[in-house]
Amino acid sequence: MSTGTFWLVSELQTAAESFGTAASVDPLSAALVLIGGLITAGASLAFGALALGGILDAFGDSFSQSPPPGSN
């Protein structure tokens, strides 16, 4: 395993431990960590869907088998 990969894995483990510690303080903290994760995941999915839609829209015409409009 390269040094960069090991560093990344170590940082992710530390982040997971920190979030676990923050969530285990009391029930309100756990709920806030959960809500923050859901908001972040929802925003990431929405941005990903918009980006994928834009990419497919940009390349969608190049894969079309129909003639371009106005060619008749």
ABEGO torsion letter per residue (X at the ends): XBAAAAAAAAAAAAAAAAAAAAAAABAAAAAAAAAAAAAAAAAAAAAAAAAAAAAAAAAAAAABABBBBGAX
